[in-house]
Amino acid sequence: MSRFERYLTLWVALCIAAGVALGHFLPAVFRAIGSAEVARVNLPVAVLVWLMIVPMLAKIDFGALGRVRAHWRGIGVTLAVNWLVKPFSMAVLGWLFIGRLFAPWLPAGQIDSYIAGLILLAAAPCTAMVFVWSNLSDGEPHFTLTQVALNDTVMVFAFAPIVGLLLGLSAITVPWQTLVLSVGLYIVVPVLIAQGLRRRRLARGGPTALARLLGALQPLSLAALLTTLVLLFGFQGEQIIDQPLVIALLAVPILIQVYLNSGLAYLLNRMAGEAHCVAAPSALIGASNFFELAVATAISLFGFNSGAALATVVGVLIEVPVMLSVVKIVNASKPWYERAAAR
C-alpha cells in the first residue's frame, strides 16, 4: 500500500466529520445534490461508484473467469451466509436489542419501524463497495465479480419474500425500478467501461501500458470513495446531530451482525480449505450491505422520516469504518489463516 492508503482510516474519519458538518451548515446544497435521482438512485453517487470500481474491474481478464469454478466452496459459503444466516440473524438481533434491551431509551412508536429498517439492511447484500473491500484485501477478482453477480441474481427473486416473511407482511412493495437500475449502474455500466479501457490499452501498448493505466486510476478510485463518504454523511448531517443516542443504539446490532457474519464466512472458508484470496472477499461480501436499495425500500414502505429509514441510514454511517476494520482483521490474520490451511 502507498502511504496514503496506509492512513485510509484517518482520511475516512475526516471525511465523515466533514460530511456531517457540511450537511448541517449547508443543508440546501446537499438537498440539491440528493434530488438528482432516477428511481431513487442518486446519480452523483452512481458516478462516484463508477470511479471507485472501474479501476478494479479493469484488472479482470474475463477470459479467465472460468477459473472461479475452482472456488465453488467459497461461493457456497458466501451464498449461505448472505441468504440463510444474515437476514435472520439481524431479525433476532433487532428484536433482542431494539425491541427489548434498548426499548426504554427509544421512541415507543418507532421501535417496530427501527427493526424493519435493520431487516431491510441485512436482506440486501452489497453490490458496489464490495469491489473496494476486495481490492484492499487482495481478494480474487474473478471470485468477487462472480459472487456479486450471483447475489444480484438471487436478490431479484429472494429480497421481497425474505423481507415480507421477517416483517410479518403478506406482501411487500419493492421498488423494482430502483433495484434494476442500481444493478445496471453499479455492475453493468462499470464492467462495460472497465473492459473497454482494458482492451483498448492492451491493444495499444500491451500489459505495460495497462499497468500504467491502473496505477494512474488507483488514486482516483480512493478519492471517489472519500468524496462519496462526504456526500452520504452530508445528506444525513442534520439527523445525526439531532438524534445521537438513537444512532448509537441502532449501530449496536449492525456492528454485531457485521462481525458475526464476516467471522462466520471467514472460518467456514478456512474449514472448507479455500485460499485466503477467496476467504477474505467472502467474509467481506457476507458482512456488507447494499444500503442504496435498503434506504430506498425503507423510504418507499415507511416514509422518509420513519424509524426504518433512519435505521438504514445508520448502516450507511458505519459501513465504511466497520468494513475497513474487517479488511484490517482479514489482512492481519492472513499468516494464521494460511498456516492453518496448510495443515
C-alpha positions in Angstrom: 0.0 0.0 0.0 1.0 3.6 -0.6 1.5 5.9 2.4 -1.9 7.5 1.6 -3.6 4.1 1.6 -2.0 3.1 4.9 -3.7 6.1 6.6 -7.1 5.5 4.8 -8.9 5.1 8.2 -7.8 8.6 9.2 -9.0 10.1 5.8 -12.3 8.2 6.2 -12.8 9.7 9.7 -12.0 13.2 8.5 -14.5 12.8 5.6 -17.2 11.6 7.9 -16.7 14.6 10.1 -16.6 17.0 7.1 -19.8 15.4 5.6 -21.7 15.8 8.9 -20.6 19.4 9.3 -21.3 20.4 5.8 -24.7 18.7 5.8 -25.5 20.6 9.0 -24.4 24.0 7.8 -25.2 23.7 4.1 -28.3 21.5 4.0 -29.7 23.2 0.9 -26.7 22.3 -1.1 -26.9 18.6 -0.2 -30.7 18.6 -0.7 -30.0 19.8 -4.3 -27.4 17.1 -4.8 -29.7 14.5 -3.3 -32.5 15.4 -5.6 -30.5 14.4 -8.7 -32.2 11.0 -8.7 -33.7 8.4 -11.1 -35.9 5.8 -9.4 -34.4 6.9 -6.0 -30.9 6.2 -7.2 -28.7 9.2 -6.7 -26.8 9.9 -10.0 -23.8 11.8 -8.5 -23.2 8.9 -6.1 -23.5 6.5 -9.0 -20.8 8.3 -10.9 -18.5 8.2 -7.9 -19.2 4.5 -7.5 -18.1 4.1 -11.1 -14.8 5.9 -10.4 -14.3 3.7 -7.3 -14.8 0.3 -9.0 -13.8 0.8 -12.7 -10.0 0.5 -11.8 -10.7 -2.8 -10.0 -12.9 -4.2 -12.8 -10.2 -3.2 -15.4 -7.8 -5.7 -13.7 -10.1 -8.6 -14.5 -9.5 -10.8 -17.5 -12.9 -12.2 -18.3 -11.3 -14.8 -20.4 -10.1 -16.4 -17.2 -13.5 -16.2 -15.5 -14.0 -20.0 -15.8 -11.2 -20.5 -13.2 -13.7 -19.4 -10.5 -15.2 -22.9 -10.6 -12.2 -23.9 -8.5 -13.6 -21.7 -5.7 -17.1 -23.3 -5.6 -16.8 -23.8 -1.9 -16.2 -20.1 -1.3 -19.2 -19.2 -3.4 -21.4 -21.7 -1.5 -20.2 -20.3 1.9 -21.0 -16.7 0.8 -24.4 -17.5 -0.6 -25.3 -19.4 2.6 -24.2 -16.6 4.9 -25.9 -13.9 2.8 -29.2 -15.6 2.4 -29.6 -18.3 5.1 -27.9 -16.5 8.0 -27.7 -12.8 7.6 -31.3 -11.6 7.4 -32.5 -14.0 10.1 -29.6 -13.2 12.5 -30.4 -9.5 12.1 -34.1 -10.1 12.8 -33.0 -11.8 16.1 -30.5 -9.1 17.0 -33.1 -6.3 16.2 -35.7 -7.9 18.3 -33.2 -8.5 21.2 -31.5 -5.1 21.3 -34.1 -2.7 19.8 -37.2 -4.5 20.9 -36.1 -5.5 24.4 -32.8 -4.2 25.8 -32.8 -0.7 24.3 -36.6 -0.1 24.2 -36.7 2.2 27.3 -34.4 4.7 25.5 -36.2 4.7 22.1 -39.5 6.2 21.0 -42.1 3.5 21.6 -43.9 4.3 18.4 -40.8 3.7 16.2 -39.4 0.5 17.7 -41.1 -1.8 15.1 -40.1 0.6 12.4 -36.4 0.5 13.5 -36.4 -3.3 13.5 -37.9 -3.2 10.0 -35.1 -1.0 8.8 -32.5 -3.3 10.2 -34.1 -6.2 8.4 -34.2 -4.3 5.1 -30.5 -3.5 5.5 -29.5 -7.1 6.2 -31.6 -8.6 3.4 -29.7 -6.6 0.7 -26.1 -7.9 0.1 -23.6 -5.3 -1.1 -23.2 -4.7 -4.8 -20.7 -1.9 -5.4 -18.5 -1.3 -2.4 -17.5 -5.0 -2.2 -15.1 -4.3 -5.1 -13.3 -1.7 -2.9 -13.1 -4.1 0.1 -11.9 -7.0 -2.0 -9.2 -4.9 -3.7 -7.9 -3.7 -0.3 -7.7 -7.3 1.0 -6.1 -8.6 -2.2 -9.1 -10.7 -3.0 -9.5 -12.9 -6.0 -11.2 -10.5 -8.5 -13.0 -13.2 -10.6 -14.4 -14.7 -7.4 -15.6 -11.3 -6.2 -17.3 -10.4 -9.5 -19.0 -13.8 -9.8 -20.2 -13.7 -6.2 -21.6 -10.2 -6.6 -23.4 -11.2 -9.9 -24.9 -14.3 -8.1 -26.0 -12.2 -5.2 -27.7 -9.7 -7.5 -29.5 -12.5 -9.3 -30.7 -14.1 -6.0 -31.7 -10.7 -4.7 -34.1 -10.2 -7.6 -36.1 -13.2 -6.5 -35.4 -13.5 -2.8 -35.3 -10.0 -1.4 -39.1 -9.4 -1.3 -40.1 -12.9 0.1 -37.5 -12.8 2.9 -38.3 -9.2 3.9 -42.0 -10.0 3.8 -41.6 -13.1 5.9 -39.4 -11.4 8.5 -41.7 -8.3 8.7 -44.7 -10.5 9.1 -46.3 -9.0 6.0 -48.4 -10.9 3.4 -46.9 -8.7 0.6 -44.2 -6.0 0.3 -43.8 -3.4 -2.4 -40.2 -3.5 -3.6 -39.0 -0.6 -5.8 -38.1 -2.9 -8.7 -37.1 0.1 -10.9 -34.6 1.1 -8.2 -33.3 -2.5 -8.0 -32.9 -3.0 -11.7 -31.4 0.5 -12.3 -29.0 0.0 -9.4 -27.7 -3.3 -10.8 -27.3 -1.6 -14.2 -25.5 1.4 -12.7 -23.3 -0.4 -10.2 -22.5 -3.5 -12.2 -23.3 -3.4 -15.9 -22.1 0.1 -16.8 -18.8 -0.1 -14.8 -18.0 -3.5 -16.3 -18.5 -2.2 -19.8 -16.4 0.9 -19.2 -13.6 -1.0 -17.5 -13.4 -3.7 -20.1 -13.4 -1.2 -22.9 -10.5 0.7 -21.2 -8.7 -2.6 -20.7 -9.0 -3.9 -24.3 -8.0 -0.5 -25.7 -4.9 -0.2 -23.6 -3.8 -3.8 -24.2 -4.3 -3.3 -28.0 -2.2 -0.1 -28.0 0.6 -0.9 -25.5 0.2 -4.4 -24.0 0.5 -5.3 -20.3 2.9 -2.5 -19.6 0.5 0.2 -20.8 -2.3 -1.4 -18.9 -0.3 -1.4 -15.7 0.5 2.3 -16.1 -3.3 3.0 -16.6 -4.2 1.0 -13.5 -1.5 2.9 -11.5 -3.0 6.2 -12.6 -6.5 5.2 -11.8 -5.9 3.8 -8.3 -5.7 7.3 -6.6 -8.8 8.4 -8.5 -10.6 5.3 -7.0 -9.7 6.2 -3.4 -10.6 9.9 -4.0 -14.0 8.8 -5.2 -14.5 6.7 -2.1 -13.7 9.6 0.2 -15.9 12.0 -1.8 -18.8 9.5 -1.6 -18.4 9.5 2.2 -18.7 13.3 2.3 -21.9 13.2 0.3 -23.6 10.3 2.1 -22.8 11.8 5.5 -23.8 15.3 4.3 -27.2 14.0 3.2 -27.9 12.9 6.8 -25.9 15.5 8.8 -29.0 17.1 10.5 -30.4 13.8 11.7 -27.1 12.6 13.0 -26.7 15.7 15.1 -30.3 15.8 16.3 -30.6 12.1 17.3 -27.1 10.9 18.5 -28.4 8.4 21.1 -30.8 6.7 18.7 -28.0 6.5 16.1 -25.6 4.9 18.7 -28.2 2.3 19.8 -29.2 1.3 16.3 -25.5 0.9 15.5 -25.1 -1.9 18.1 -27.0 -4.7 16.3 -25.5 -3.7 13.0 -21.9 -3.9 14.4 -22.6 -7.3 15.9 -24.1 -8.6 12.7 -21.2 -7.4 10.6 -18.5 -9.1 12.8 -20.7 -12.2 13.3 -21.3 -12.9 9.6 -17.8 -11.9 8.4 -16.3 -14.1 11.1 -18.6 -17.0 10.2 -17.8 -16.8 6.5 -14.1 -16.5 7.1 -14.0 -19.5 9.4 -16.2 -21.6 7.1 -13.9 -20.9 4.2 -10.9 -22.0 6.3 -12.7 -25.2 7.3 -13.6 -25.8 3.6 -10.0 -25.3 2.6 -10.4 -22.2 0.4 -7.5 -19.9 -0.3 -7.2 -16.6 1.7 -7.8 -14.6 -1.5 -11.2 -16.2 -1.6 -11.9 -16.3 2.1 -11.2 -12.5 2.6 -13.7 -11.2 0.0 -16.2 -13.9 1.0 -16.1 -12.6 4.6 -16.5 -9.0 3.3 -19.3 -9.8 1.0 -21.0 -11.7 3.8 -20.9 -8.7 6.1 -21.6 -5.6 3.9 -24.9 -4.3 2.8 -26.5 -2.8 -0.4 -27.5 0.3 1.5 -28.8 2.2 -1.6 -31.5 -0.4 -2.0 -32.2 -0.7 1.7 -32.6 3.1 2.1 -34.8 3.4 -1.0 -37.1 0.5 0.1 -37.4 1.9 3.7 -38.5 5.3 2.3 -40.9 3.7 -0.1 -42.5 1.5 2.5 -42.4 3.6 5.7 -41.6 7.2 4.6 -38.6 9.5 4.6 -38.9 10.4 8.3 -39.6 6.9 9.6 -37.6 4.9 12.0 -37.0 2.3 9.2 -35.4 5.0 7.0 -33.2 6.2 9.9 -32.1 2.6 10.7 -30.9 2.0 7.1 -29.1 5.4 7.2 -27.2 4.2 10.3 -26.0 1.3 8.2 -24.6 3.9 5.7 -22.9 5.8 8.6 -20.9 2.8 9.9 -20.5 0.8 6.7 -17.1 2.2 5.7 -15.4 2.4 9.1 -16.5 -1.0 10.2 -15.7 -2.7 6.8 -12.2 -1.1 6.9 -11.8 -2.8 10.3 -12.9 -6.1 8.8 -10.4 -5.6 6.0 -7.6 -5.0 8.6 -8.6 -8.1 10.5 -8.5 -10.4 7.5 -5.3 -8.9 6.2 -3.6 -9.2 9.6 -4.8 -12.8 10.1 -3.5 -14.0 6.7 -0.4 -15.7 8.1 -2.6 -17.5 10.7 -5.1 -18.5 8.0 -2.5 -19.8 5.6 -0.7 -21.8 8.4 -4.0 -23.4 9.4 -4.9 -24.2 5.8 -1.5 -25.8 5.2 -2.1 -28.4 7.9 
